[in-house]
Amino acid sequence: MLEKTHKNELVDMSFFKDALELIEKSKYILILTHINPDPDTLSSALGLSNFFEENKIKHKVYNHSKDLPKKLDFLHGFSKITNQEPKFYDLAICVDCASKQRFELELKENIPIINIDHHKSNPNFGDINMINAQKSSTAEVVYDFFRYNGLYISKNSASAMYVGIYDDSLAFTNVRCDEFTFEKINFLVKCGAEPSFIANRLTKRDSLAKYRLLPKVLESLELRNEGKLALIHLEKSWLKSSGAKPRDAEVALDMIMNIGIVKIAVFFRMLEDECRISIRSKNGIDISEVSSKFGGGGHANAGGFSIQVKDLEQAKEEVLKEVYEEKF
């Protein structure tokens, strides 16, 4: 089965059929989402999970964390996501996991893996690899799996996939959004996804704590290389004083990237036993190699990873050394 891309290239998509055959043979499926979960990994999982539930396919959605983004609680199946590994499963489906390390679970021996992703850095660790780095989100790849196999998309699955595409494409502003992305969004709306309702649930339910935290993060802004490189950071004490959670500050990085002179932005979050780093770029600057060097996942314009360091200055030194070597 071939797909024509926006560059008019023909790409073999037979792995969609192979994946469905493996799913149909399985007795119990474990759907794995990545650590520090974002809407794309969770909504991709729930798009599949709702289909499995509707077709009486036994399964669980797993995430290592107990702290899931509450803004997704309107999606069907969200409350059933677990951090407990089932005693038995004979198939693992990883969604939006750029590497095996991203789901932080040692799978049982000889378990086949379906690897669904859109990260350029994914090393094809699955037995079946449904990976397309041209897509705006993993949810878009999940959509392609449904459509190529002629599977029915219910309102619950449509809403989940819509959320993944909407969020990971930065509300349809990502450069990987093309005419096919909007055709998919249109079809998901026909299947029952409600754009206004979804946008309101995602964007208009912020906590007060978030707005106590954001000014502190934005005040940490440091510009280098004539403003081309921007750095911001989050300290543990700010979380305690504001009552916020680390994900409440994520929007700060996008805000910094809106500054005209900034070409690369790096966000350092000093947490209990690690420093989490997110990096963004624009104007055609590819920063994917920076994330890869630290064992993280990423795209040409966005990436993330964690490192073990004693303090913020050590984190800056290690990361900026790679940024400067790659881009300055």
Beta strands, then each sheet from edge to edge (+ up, - down):
strand 1: 2-4
strand 2: 10-12
strand 3: 29-32
strand 4: 59-62
strand 5: 91-95
strand 6: 113-117
strand 7: 128-131
strand 8: 222-224
strand 9: 229-234
strand 10: 264-270
strand 11: 275-281
strand 12: 297-298
strand 13: 302-307
sheet 1: 1+ 2-
sheet 2: 4+ 3+ 5+ 6+ 7+
sheet 3: 8+ 9- 10- 11+ 13- 12+
end
